[in-house]
Amino acid sequence: MTDIIECGAKGFKSVFSSDTWQIATITYDTIYSPEGFDHMKRHLGTDEVFILINGEAVLHTVEGGVLESTNIEKGKLYCVRKNTWHYLCVSKDALLAVVENKDITPDQTERMELECLLQK
């Protein structure tokens, strides 16, 4: 059997799941806009893979107090390892696929203001 799933709901939307993992989509929403980039988050229990399908996206990560910004390219997988601080900015025409553990819950995701994570 083949499932065909329509993608493109606004923001983050889980579209398929198996016993242990899920696929979601991300499209433009204000929480993914460059203007909203004042904080970062990290997942304590799952890696997270981003795959750009359409548009543009920038993946921001912080490690050791240093901010790194990576332009996401089509045809490549970007795996953010669990416990890595990150933030995603997307263009208004963006569509990304996201693969992560199915059992991720809000209490397994931490949020911190960007300025608190950067070296001074």
C-alpha positions in Angstrom: 0.0 0.0 0.0 1.2 3.5 -0.7 0.1 6.6 1.3 0.1 9.9 -0.6 0.2 12.8 1.9 -0.4 16.4 1.0 2.3 18.7 2.4 2.2 22.4 3.1 0.3 23.2 6.2 1.5 26.5 7.8 4.4 26.2 10.2 5.3 22.8 11.7 2.9 19.9 11.0 3.4 16.2 11.6 2.3 14.3 8.5 3.4 10.7 8.9 4.6 8.5 11.8 5.7 5.0 12.3 6.2 3.2 15.6 9.3 5.2 16.6 9.8 8.1 14.2 7.8 10.8 12.4 8.0 13.0 9.4 6.8 16.6 9.6 6.8 19.5 7.3 7.8 23.1 7.9 6.5 26.0 5.9 6.8 29.7 6.5 5.3 31.0 9.7 6.4 34.0 11.8 8.2 31.6 14.2 10.5 30.7 11.4 11.1 34.2 10.2 14.4 36.0 10.6 12.6 38.6 12.7 11.7 36.0 15.2 15.3 34.8 15.6 16.0 35.9 19.2 16.1 32.4 20.8 17.2 28.9 20.2 15.9 25.4 21.1 17.3 22.0 21.6 15.8 18.6 21.8 17.0 16.4 24.7 15.8 13.0 23.3 16.0 13.1 19.5 18.2 14.1 16.6 16.3 16.1 14.0 16.9 15.9 10.2 15.9 18.8 7.8 15.5 18.3 4.1 14.8 21.4 1.9 12.2 20.7 -0.8 11.4 24.3 -1.9 12.5 27.8 -1.2 15.3 28.8 1.1 16.3 28.1 4.7 19.1 28.9 7.1 20.0 26.7 10.0 21.5 28.5 12.9 23.3 26.5 15.6 25.3 27.4 18.7 28.1 25.3 20.1 30.6 26.5 22.7 29.1 30.0 22.6 29.7 30.4 18.9 26.9 31.0 16.4 27.1 29.2 13.0 24.7 29.9 10.2 24.3 27.4 7.4 22.4 27.9 4.2 20.4 24.7 3.6 20.8 23.3 0.1 18.4 21.1 -1.8 19.5 17.5 -2.1 21.3 17.4 1.2 20.3 16.2 4.6 21.1 18.3 7.7 21.1 16.4 10.9 21.0 18.4 14.1 22.1 16.1 16.9 20.1 15.9 20.1 21.2 18.6 22.7 22.3 21.0 19.9 21.0 24.5 20.2 19.4 25.5 16.9 16.9 27.8 15.1 15.6 27.6 11.6 14.7 30.6 9.4 12.8 29.9 6.2 11.6 31.9 3.1 7.9 32.5 2.5 7.9 29.8 -0.2 9.9 27.3 1.8 8.9 23.6 2.3 11.1 21.3 4.4 10.7 17.8 5.5 11.7 17.0 9.1 12.4 13.6 10.5 12.6 13.0 14.3 11.6 10.6 17.0 7.9 10.3 17.3 7.8 10.5 21.1 9.3 14.0 21.4 7.3 16.1 23.8 7.4 19.8 24.8 9.1 18.9 28.1 12.0 17.3 26.1 12.6 20.6 24.3 14.5 23.5 25.9 14.4 27.1 24.8 16.9 29.8 25.6 17.4 33.4 24.6 20.1 33.7 21.9 22.1 36.3 23.8 22.4 33.9 26.8 24.0 31.3 24.6 26.6 33.4 22.8 30.1 34.1 24.2 30.6 37.6 25.5 
